[in-house]
C-alpha cells in the first residue's frame, strides 16, 4: 500500500458567521449532477494531495458549493496536485446541483464554465466511508472516525509526497463539553466540524485522535478561532505548518480561486509556498477590514512557545501578592490587551498572547509593580524569552492586508456582555478536572490555565484568589 503524506494542511475552513457569500450569487435553477466514478486501484501519483473536509450540514451549505466551484474554476488541466472534497450538505439552504442532502466525495476537476454555481467534479466511491455511487449515505462529519477514514482512503488511493487536509465548516476554538453535558447545536460548546443534522462536533481531543496516525505538511483552519494556542498545541504533532485565524472570519472564508491561482503560478510548490499563498490571499481578500486576521504558524515551535508563555504567566502570578495588584492585572487583561470574541453573548474571550506578554510585562516593570529590582529583571527575561518563542512559532500574521505582530490567541474567560466577565471557568478548561473533552494544552501545561486545586497559575490568582 502506498503512503499518502497528506498536505499536512488540515485547512479547517470553519467559518463562524452565516451571511450569504459575497463573491458569487448561485442561481437556484440548475440541477446538473456531477460525473461519478467507481473506486479502483491507486491513482498515478502527483506532487500534492489536498483534502477538503467540508462540514456543511448547516447554514454554510451555499458557501461550500461556492468554494468547490472556485476550486473547479482555476483547476489546471494537467494539475500537479489532486484535490479531494468530502462534502456533507444540508436541507433547506441551497437547492442547486440536484438539491441532494447526503454526503458525497469529489475529485476536483476543471469547470470550463468558470464560476457558475454548478459542481462538475467526479464523484467517487469510498469503501472506507461506505460511500457508493448507487445510494445516498449520510455521514456524521462531527465523528472523528469519519475524518480518519477520509484520510485513510486518500493515503491508499492518492499517494503524494506532499499533502493537505482542509477542515471546513463552523468553529469555536478550544471548546468541548464536560462528561454528561448535553450537546446544544446552537451553543458555543463546540470546537470544529459541526454537523447540525447529527447534532455533533469534534472537540480537540477527538481531532487529535483522528490525525494521530498521519503526518501532514500544512494544517489550515479556514475557520473562526483556529489560531488559538489551545488548537495549535493540539495539532502540533501532526503537521509542519498551520494557517488559521485567531478570531472570527467571514462566512465566505478563504477565496480558493485566488489561493489556487497563486499556487499555480509558483514553480517550487513547497509547503512554504502553499502557506504563503493562503495567508497572502486572505490578506488581500480582507484588506481594510480590521475584524479578520490570519497567521502562519510553525507547529514545531508551538509547544516551546507554550512552555515559555506559561513560564512567563507563572512568574506574573507569583508577583501578585495583594488584592490591589490582582485587581489591576485583572483589569489590564480584560480592558487593555488585544482580544477576539464572537459578536453575540455569551462569548469566549480570547487574548492576543503577544500583546498580553508585552503589556503585562510592562506593568510589572512599572512603579505599580510590587517586585524588587531582581524580580523585575527575572520577569523581564521571561517576557523576552516568551516573545522570542512567539516570533519563532508565528513568523507571519496579517490584518487589514498588512503584516502585523505575531498573532496567536489564548482563552481567558467568558463574556456575558460587553462589560461583564464570568468569574469562573468551564470544567473543560480547568486542569485536574476529569474531562474527556479537555485539551492537551490544559492537561499538560502549568502557569496559565486554572487548576482544580487553585494551585497558583495566573488564572488561579486572577479569578480564585484569595
Buried (B, 14 or more C-beta within 10 A) or exposed (E): EEEBBBBBBBBBBBBBBEEEBEBBEBEEEBEEEBEBBEBEEEBEEBBBBBBBBBBBBBBBBBBBBBBBBBBBBBBEEEBEBBBBBBBBBBEEBBBBBEEEBBBBBBBBBBBEEEBBBBBBBBBBBBEBBEBBEEEEBBBBBBBBBBBBBBBBBBBBBBBBBBBBBBBBBBBBBBBBBBEEBEBEBEEBBBBBBBBBBBBBBBBBBBBBBBBEEBBBBBBBBBBBBBBBBBBBBBBBBBBBBBBBBBBBBBBBBBBBBBBBBBBBEEEEBEBBBBBBBBBBBBBEBBEEEEEBBBBBBBBBBBBBBBBBBBBBBBBBBBBBEEEEBBEBBBEBBBEEBBBBBBEEEBBBBBBBBBBBBBBBBEBBBEEEBEBEEEBBEBBBEBBBBBBEBBBBBBBBBBBBBEEBBBBBBBBBBBBEEEEEBBEEBBBBBBBBBEBEBBBBBBEBBBBBBBBEEBEBBBBBBBBBEE
